[in-house]
Amino acid sequence: MILVTGATGFVGRQAVHALRARDLPVRSLARRPERASTLRSSGCEVVQGDMTDADSLRRATEGVDAIVHLVSIITGRPADFERIMIQGTRDLVAAAESAGVRRLVLVSALGTSEETRELVPYYGAKWEMEQAVQGSPIEHVIFRPSFVFGRGGVLPTFLRQVRWSPVTTVIGPGTQRLQPIWVEDVAAHLAAAVDEPAAADRTFDLVGPEAVTWDELYARIKAVLGKRRVTVHLPFGLVRIGAALTERLPGAPLTRDQLTMLADGDNVGDPSPVRKTFGLELVGLDEQIRRADRGA
């Protein structure tokens, strides 16, 4: 039995699909199981639980062989990151140890390191999650994905901007690099990681096959969509003022912490270790854009 936390999320749904495609039994942790009908229809067992409820984590891990841990938040108060991501992961690890879980696969984030842990609460929480997993006797695999693109998430927003707006706005100088990976490729690696012997107790960058600057990304989107748009660069300081005014509103598009991470530098990694270990083909950037456009 494979337990998936965060199974109802953008990556989680694809991870469940990839695991079920391998005919593996899957149990998902859901705060509101009544809303997880899609997971049930795929043959997934759904159990009620929450990362802030240690008792529910102990129940969810009973009889589990491996865990794919995806629960995360990107915005919130420092106490929220502590409660949901840090303490929640510690409680999950403790429950897994008691249940005799063989392997724990953790999704962290590219850019997470001891040097960046104080930069924003998100990086700090991801770092502490990694430490909790690495400090356990349970066999582990840690992935640090770059931007994850798909038919949902942030890429369709970029496509709509290029398709409908006469001006393409890029935050900052547009020279920072990113290395987007397709969501189904992420899911395929998560599914493979539950039993790949060569991945045991290792941390991998999980990145796409191409690293591009933000300016190059928008140029690729324009080329795929057949659009000609003027590009305007917005200074980080100006955007930060706007984010300070709107970040606490429901559905705010951007926060100051996200701007800090974006301004910190390139979000790229080394794809060689994960390619050598898993040998999975990756979707190229232009095809990512085409697939997202077809799904928009």
C-alpha positions in Angstrom: 0.0 0.0 0.0 1.3 3.5 -1.0 0.1 6.4 1.1 -0.1 9.8 -0.8 -0.4 13.0 1.2 -1.6 16.0 -0.8 -3.3 13.6 -3.3 -6.0 16.2 -4.2 -3.4 18.8 -5.3 -2.0 19.7 -8.7 0.9 17.2 -8.6 -0.9 14.8 -6.2 -3.6 13.9 -8.6 -1.1 13.0 -11.3 1.0 11.0 -8.8 -2.0 8.9 -7.8 -2.7 8.3 -11.5 0.9 7.2 -12.1 0.9 4.9 -9.2 -2.4 3.3 -10.2 -1.1 2.9 -13.7 1.5 0.6 -12.3 -1.3 -1.3 -10.6 -0.1 -0.3 -7.1 -2.6 0.0 -4.3 -2.9 3.6 -3.2 -4.3 5.3 -0.1 -4.8 9.0 -0.1 -5.0 11.3 2.9 -7.8 13.9 2.5 -9.2 16.4 4.9 -12.6 16.1 3.2 -12.9 12.6 1.8 -16.4 13.3 0.5 -14.8 15.6 -2.1 -12.3 13.0 -3.3 -14.6 11.1 -5.7 -12.2 11.3 -8.6 -9.5 9.5 -6.5 -12.0 6.8 -5.5 -13.0 6.3 -9.2 -9.3 5.5 -9.9 -9.4 2.8 -7.4 -7.7 4.8 -4.6 -8.6 4.3 -1.0 -9.4 7.6 0.6 -9.0 8.2 4.4 -9.8 11.2 6.4 -6.8 12.9 7.9 -4.8 16.1 8.2 -1.2 17.0 8.6 -2.0 18.8 11.8 -3.7 15.8 13.3 -1.0 13.3 14.5 -3.6 10.6 15.4 -5.0 10.7 11.8 -1.5 10.3 10.4 -1.0 7.2 12.6 -4.2 5.7 11.3 -3.3 6.5 7.7 0.1 4.8 7.9 -1.2 1.5 9.2 -0.3 -1.3 6.7 1.6 1.1 4.4 4.8 0.1 2.6 5.8 3.5 1.2 4.7 7.1 1.4 4.7 9.9 -1.2 4.6 13.1 0.8 3.4 16.1 -1.2 1.6 18.3 1.3 2.9 21.9 1.2 1.7 25.5 1.3 3.3 28.4 -0.5 1.7 31.3 1.4 0.7 31.8 5.1 2.0 33.0 8.4 5.3 31.5 9.8 3.1 29.6 12.3 1.2 28.0 9.4 4.5 26.7 7.8 5.6 25.4 11.2 2.3 23.6 11.9 1.5 22.2 8.5 4.8 21.5 6.8 7.4 21.2 9.6 5.6 19.6 12.5 3.2 17.8 10.1 6.2 16.1 8.5 7.8 15.2 11.8 4.5 13.6 12.9 4.2 11.7 9.6 7.8 10.4 9.9 7.1 9.3 13.5 3.9 7.5 12.4 5.7 5.9 9.5 8.5 4.6 11.8 5.9 3.1 14.2 4.1 1.5 11.3 7.2 0.0 9.8 7.0 1.9 6.5 9.8 0.9 4.2 10.4 4.1 2.1 9.3 7.7 2.2 9.4 9.8 -1.0 9.4 13.6 -0.2 8.7 16.4 -2.7 10.8 19.4 -1.6 11.7 22.4 -3.8 14.6 23.4 -6.0 16.4 26.2 -4.3 16.1 24.6 -0.8 19.4 24.6 1.0 21.0 25.4 4.3 22.0 28.8 2.8 18.4 29.7 1.7 16.5 28.4 4.8 16.3 31.8 6.3 15.3 33.6 3.1 11.6 32.9 3.3 9.4 30.6 5.5 8.7 28.3 2.5 12.4 27.4 2.0 12.9 27.1 5.8 9.9 24.7 6.0 11.1 22.6 3.1 14.6 22.4 4.6 13.2 21.2 7.9 11.1 18.7 6.1 14.1 17.3 4.4 16.0 17.1 7.7 13.1 15.2 9.4 13.1 12.7 6.5 16.9 12.3 6.4 17.1 11.9 10.1 14.8 9.0 10.2 15.9 5.3 9.8 13.3 4.9 7.0 14.7 4.7 3.5 14.0 7.9 1.7 14.1 9.7 -1.7 13.9 13.5 -1.9 13.0 15.3 -5.1 13.6 19.1 -5.5 11.5 20.1 -8.5 11.8 23.3 -10.5 8.7 25.0 -11.8 6.1 22.3 -12.5 4.1 23.0 -15.7 0.9 21.4 -16.7 -2.6 21.9 -18.0 -3.4 23.5 -14.6 -1.1 25.5 -12.4 0.7 28.6 -13.6 1.5 27.8 -17.2 -2.0 28.4 -18.5 -1.9 31.8 -16.9 1.2 32.7 -18.9 -0.5 31.5 -22.0 -3.6 33.6 -21.4 -1.4 36.6 -20.8 0.4 36.2 -24.2 -2.8 35.3 -26.1 -5.0 38.1 -24.9 -2.8 41.0 -23.6 -1.1 43.3 -26.1 1.8 43.6 -23.7 3.7 40.8 -22.0 4.9 41.8 -18.6 8.0 40.1 -17.1 9.0 40.6 -13.5 12.6 41.7 -13.0 15.2 41.8 -15.8 14.0 38.6 -17.4 17.5 37.1 -17.2 16.9 34.6 -14.3 16.8 31.1 -15.5 14.2 28.4 -14.8 14.0 24.7 -15.9 10.3 23.8 -16.1 9.3 20.1 -15.8 6.0 18.7 -17.0 3.7 17.6 -14.2 3.2 14.1 -15.6 7.0 13.7 -15.7 7.1 14.6 -12.0 4.4 12.0 -11.3 6.3 9.3 -13.2 9.4 9.9 -11.1 7.4 9.8 -7.9 5.8 6.5 -8.9 9.1 5.0 -9.9 10.8 6.2 -6.7 8.7 4.1 -4.4 10.7 1.0 -5.3 13.8 2.0 -7.3 16.8 0.5 -5.4 19.3 3.0 -6.9 17.4 5.9 -5.5 17.6 4.9 -1.9 18.6 7.7 0.5 19.4 10.2 -2.2 18.3 13.8 -3.1 17.6 14.7 -6.7 17.1 17.9 -8.6 13.9 17.2 -10.7 14.1 19.6 -13.6 13.1 19.7 -17.3 15.4 19.1 -20.2 15.8 22.8 -21.0 16.9 25.8 -18.9 15.7 29.1 -20.2 15.5 32.7 -19.0 12.1 34.2 -18.3 12.5 36.3 -21.5 13.2 33.1 -23.4 10.2 31.4 -21.9 7.9 34.1 -23.0 9.5 34.1 -26.4 8.9 30.4 -26.7 5.2 30.8 -25.7 4.8 33.6 -28.3 6.3 31.4 -31.0 4.1 28.4 -30.1 1.0 30.6 -30.0 2.0 32.5 -33.1 1.7 35.9 -31.3 3.8 39.0 -31.5 3.8 40.9 -28.2 5.8 43.8 -26.8 7.7 42.8 -23.6 7.8 45.1 -20.6 9.9 44.4 -17.6 8.5 45.4 -14.2 11.1 46.2 -11.5 11.0 43.9 -8.5 10.6 46.9 -6.2 7.5 48.1 -8.0 5.9 44.7 -8.0 6.7 44.2 -4.3 4.7 47.3 -3.4 1.7 45.9 -5.2 2.2 42.4 -3.6 2.3 44.1 -0.1 -1.1 45.5 -0.7 -2.8 42.4 -2.1 -1.0 39.3 -0.7 -3.5 38.8 2.1 -6.5 38.8 -0.2 -8.0 35.4 -1.2 -6.5 34.2 -4.4 -3.7 36.8 -4.5 -1.5 36.1 -7.5 1.8 37.0 -6.0 3.4 37.5 -2.5 6.5 39.3 -1.4 8.0 36.0 -0.4 7.5 34.6 -3.9 9.2 37.7 -5.3 12.1 37.2 -2.9 12.5 33.6 -4.2 12.3 34.8 -7.8 14.8 37.5 -7.3 17.2 35.2 -5.5 18.6 33.8 -8.7 18.4 31.0 -11.2 16.0 28.1 -10.5 17.9 25.4 -12.4 19.5 22.1 -11.5 21.5 19.1 -12.7 19.3 16.6 -14.5 22.1 14.0 -14.9 21.6 12.0 -11.6 17.9 11.6 -12.0 18.2 10.7 -15.6 20.9 8.1 -14.8 18.9 6.6 -12.0 15.4 6.5 -13.5 16.0 6.7 -17.2 12.7 8.4 -18.0 12.0 10.5 -21.0 11.1 14.1 -20.3 8.7 16.4 -22.2 10.5 19.3 -23.9 9.5 22.9 -23.2 7.7 23.6 -26.5 5.6 20.5 -26.1 4.8 21.5 -22.6 3.5 24.7 -23.9 1.5 23.0 -26.7 -0.1 20.5 -24.3 -1.1 23.3 -21.8 -2.6 25.3 -24.7 -4.6 22.3 -25.9 -5.9 21.8 -22.3 -6.7 25.5 -21.7 
